[in-house]
Structures are given as C-alpha cells and as structure tokens.
Amino acid sequence: MEDDTDGADREKTPPRRATPSASFSETPSMEEEKRIFASGCSVVAGVDEVGRGALGGPVSVGVVALRATPEVPPPFGLLDSKLLSPRQREALVGPIRGWATAWSVGHAEAAEIDEVGLSAALRLAGVRAMEALGVAPGVVILDGKHNWFGELGHGIEVITRPKADLHCASVAAASILAKVERDAIMASLSLSYPRYGWAANKGYGTPAHIGALKRFGPCEQHRRSWNIPGIDPGGDRQA
C-alpha cells in the first residue's frame, strides 16, 4: 500500500555507505534513520518479520518507508509490536499509515515455507512487500543479525540491526503493521480450521495448539516440513 508514489524516482547513484551508529535510544526513535538520511539517502525503509516461529500460517514482512523531509515525529505510543497489546497495535495502524511515506506487508504461505525453506520464504515475503511499496528506498534497515533479504539491486543497501524493532521507529512501525495483518489472517483461517484455536494462538506452539495437533494431526496450513511436536512427518493425518 502506498501513500506517495514515485516508482521512477530511484536514487541516481547508490547512497554513501551507512555505518553503524554508536548507540540506540531506549525507545524507538528516528536516530538511526536520521543518521542514514545525513549520509545522503533520501528514502529509508524499516523492515521486520512476524510468524517466523509459528507452526502454521504464513510468515509476514512489514515495510515502512520514510523520506528525509519534512520531518514528522513518530506516532505517540510507538513500540516494538511484542510490547503492545492487540488493541494498542490496532490503534496504531492508522497513525503509522498516516505518518509513513509508504507502507506494505508481504506474505509467504506455509506451503511455500515447506517448498523453499524459511529464509527463502522470508525473502519471498519481503520482496513482495517491497514490490507493493511504490517507492524505492536507498537503504533498508532490517531487524536482526542475518540479512535474509540478500541483494535487492537498484542501489538499495540492506543493513542489519539487532533489536532494531526496539530502537528504530520505522522498524517498530513495520513490526506493528506486519503483526496486525498476520493476526487477522490467522483469525480468518481459524474459521475454516477451528480445531487449532488460531484466533487465540496465531499458529504458535501453545499447549492447546500442540494438543490439537496430537489429536487431529496437521492441516494444509501447517508447516509440514517442520518438526512439529507430537507429529510423525511420515504418517501425519489430514485434518
């Protein structure tokens, strides 16, 4: 989903290489984004994923792009999605979309995770989100230590930042959009697969979810290539 389209307005040359900042603030701020803007980049995108550790459902990747100017402060109450209640996350969706230059969320389904593996599925979801963004960032801030995005091309630099969802406003915002959208997907899937309680557990390995898997076996929305507790990969049942 885009708020400001300039697909042809790509960086003419790659931005000067961004270097790690010495420290982060205790709550999400624009410190990292401002440092990258100062290096010559006009559009920065924060990226985070959700659903990596779930037993079922998609992995989802959120992207929030910001321009260097005009400077607008992040929405009040912005935090890493894991530190917010569902109601707080949902209340922040509108302010985040209004604040961002552009935003998007991409997904890779359970069958795709089984086919290509988790890292490749994360990249697939991330590329889908980037293609839907509508703007071309010069730098992507990726939460974590591992660059599962790989090379994006078009002069886009990917930098990894451990705990960026705690400290970078754009990444925290991306985590919230991805979490809210994926949670809605799992609640919708729960209507078709009520045995697993996905409306509550969102596909993660809660005792109730694992108990249902032991009793009924997995369905096509489960990640069958995974070592799902209590399930024999060679003899699982179709729910």
C-alpha positions in Angstrom: 0.0 0.0 0.0 1.5 3.3 -0.9 0.8 6.9 0.2 3.3 8.6 -2.1 4.2 7.1 -5.5 7.5 7.8 -7.2 8.4 4.5 -8.8 10.6 6.2 -11.3 12.3 8.4 -8.8 15.0 6.0 -7.9 18.4 7.0 -6.4 20.6 8.0 -9.4 23.6 6.6 -7.6 23.9 4.4 -4.5 23.9 6.4 -1.3 27.2 6.7 0.6 27.6 3.6 2.7 25.8 3.8 6.1 27.9 2.9 9.1 26.6 1.6 12.4 25.7 4.2 15.0 27.4 4.1 18.3 24.2 3.5 20.3 20.4 3.5 20.2 17.9 5.2 22.4 15.9 3.1 24.8 12.6 3.6 22.9 12.0 3.7 19.1 13.4 7.0 17.8 14.5 8.5 14.5 18.2 8.4 15.5 19.2 5.7 13.1 17.0 7.0 10.2 18.4 10.5 10.6 22.0 9.2 10.5 21.2 7.4 7.3 19.5 10.5 5.8 22.6 12.5 6.7 24.7 10.1 4.6 22.9 11.2 1.5 19.9 8.8 1.4 16.5 10.4 0.7 14.2 7.4 1.5 14.8 4.9 4.3 12.7 1.8 4.9 12.4 -0.2 8.1 11.6 -3.9 7.8 10.5 -6.5 10.3 9.0 -10.0 10.1 6.5 -11.9 12.1 5.4 -15.5 12.2 8.9 -17.0 12.0 8.4 -19.3 14.9 4.8 -20.3 14.3 3.8 -23.9 13.4 1.2 -22.8 11.0 0.2 -19.9 8.7 2.4 -17.5 6.7 5.4 -15.6 7.5 4.8 -11.9 7.0 7.1 -9.0 6.4 6.2 -5.3 7.1 7.9 -2.4 5.4 7.6 1.3 6.4 9.4 3.9 4.2 10.2 7.4 5.3 11.5 10.4 3.5 14.2 12.7 4.8 11.9 15.7 4.7 9.6 17.0 6.0 10.4 15.6 9.4 7.3 14.3 11.2 7.7 12.7 14.7 6.7 9.0 15.0 3.1 8.3 16.3 2.7 8.6 20.0 2.9 5.2 21.8 5.0 3.5 19.1 6.8 0.5 20.4 8.0 -2.9 19.2 4.8 -4.9 18.4 5.7 -7.5 21.1 5.5 -4.9 23.8 1.9 -3.9 22.9 -1.5 -5.4 23.4 -3.6 -6.3 20.3 -5.8 -3.3 21.0 -2.8 -1.0 21.2 -1.3 -2.4 18.0 -4.6 -2.0 16.1 -4.9 1.6 17.4 -1.5 2.5 15.9 -2.2 1.2 12.4 -3.9 4.3 11.2 -1.4 6.8 12.7 1.5 4.7 11.2 0.0 4.7 7.8 -0.6 8.4 8.0 3.0 9.0 9.2 4.8 6.8 6.6 5.7 7.9 3.2 4.7 4.4 2.1 4.0 1.1 3.7 3.3 -2.5 2.8 3.1 -6.1 4.1 4.0 -9.2 2.2 3.4 -12.9 3.0 4.7 -16.3 2.2 2.4 -19.2 2.8 3.1 -22.4 4.8 3.4 -24.4 1.6 6.0 -22.0 0.3 7.9 -22.3 3.5 7.9 -26.1 3.1 9.0 -25.8 -0.5 11.9 -23.3 -0.2 12.7 -23.2 3.5 12.2 -20.4 6.0 15.0 -18.0 4.9 14.0 -18.1 1.3 10.3 -17.7 2.3 11.2 -14.6 4.3 12.9 -13.2 1.3 9.9 -14.0 -0.9 7.5 -12.2 1.5 9.9 -9.3 1.8 10.3 -8.9 -2.0 6.5 -9.0 -2.3 6.3 -6.2 0.2 9.0 -4.2 -1.5 7.3 -4.6 -4.9 4.0 -3.3 -3.4 5.6 -0.3 -1.6 5.5 2.1 -4.6 8.7 3.9 -3.6 12.4 2.9 -3.9 14.3 3.2 -0.6 18.1 3.8 -0.8 18.6 2.0 2.5 16.7 -0.8 4.2 17.1 -1.3 8.0 16.4 -5.0 8.7 15.8 -6.2 12.2 18.2 -8.9 13.3 21.7 -10.1 12.6 21.1 -12.1 9.4 20.4 -10.5 6.1 17.8 -12.9 4.7 16.9 -10.2 2.1 20.2 -10.7 0.2 20.9 -8.3 -2.6 17.9 -6.2 -3.6 19.6 -4.4 -6.5 18.6 -0.9 -7.8 21.3 0.7 -5.5 19.3 -0.4 -2.4 21.6 -1.2 0.6 20.4 -3.6 3.3 21.8 -3.0 6.8 21.0 -5.3 9.7 20.5 -4.0 13.2 19.9 -6.4 16.2 16.9 -5.3 18.2 16.0 -2.6 15.6 12.3 -3.2 16.4 13.0 -1.8 19.9 15.1 1.2 18.8 14.3 2.3 15.2 10.9 4.0 14.7 10.5 2.8 11.1 11.2 -0.9 12.1 8.9 -0.8 15.1 6.2 0.6 12.9 6.8 -2.2 10.3 6.6 -4.8 13.0 3.2 -3.5 14.1 1.7 -3.5 10.6 3.0 -7.0 9.9 1.7 -8.3 13.2 -1.7 -6.8 12.9 -2.1 -8.1 9.3 -0.9 -11.6 10.1 -3.0 -11.8 13.2 -6.1 -11.0 11.1 -5.1 -13.7 8.6 -4.8 -16.3 11.3 -8.1 -15.3 12.9 -9.7 -15.7 9.4 -8.1 -19.1 8.9 -9.4 -20.2 12.3 -12.9 -20.0 10.9 -12.0 -22.8 8.5 -9.8 -24.7 10.9 -11.4 -24.2 14.3 -9.8 -27.2 16.0 -6.4 -25.4 16.4 -7.5 -22.2 18.1 -5.6 -19.9 15.8 -7.7 -16.9 16.6 -6.0 -17.0 20.0 -2.6 -18.6 19.4 -2.0 -17.2 15.9 -0.4 -20.5 14.8 2.3 -20.6 17.6 3.0 -23.7 19.6 0.8 -23.2 22.6 -0.1 -26.3 24.7 -3.7 -26.1 23.3 -2.4 -25.9 19.7 0.0 -28.8 20.2 -2.7 -30.8 21.9 -5.0 -30.3 18.9 -2.1 -31.4 16.6 -1.6 -34.6 18.6 -5.3 -35.3 18.5 -6.3 -34.3 14.9 -3.0 -34.1 13.0 -1.9 -31.1 10.9 -3.8 -29.4 8.1 -2.5 -27.9 4.9 -1.9 -24.6 6.7 0.7 -26.2 8.9 4.4 -26.2 8.0 4.7 -29.9 7.4 8.5 -29.8 6.8 8.9 -28.7 10.4 9.5 -30.9 13.4 6.0 -30.2 14.8 5.7 -31.6 18.3 3.8 -34.9 18.6 3.6 -35.4 14.8 5.2 -38.1 12.7 6.2 -36.4 9.4 5.9 -39.7 7.6 2.5 -40.5 9.0 0.6 -37.4 9.7 -3.1 -37.1 9.2 -5.1 -34.6 7.2 -7.4 -32.5 9.4 
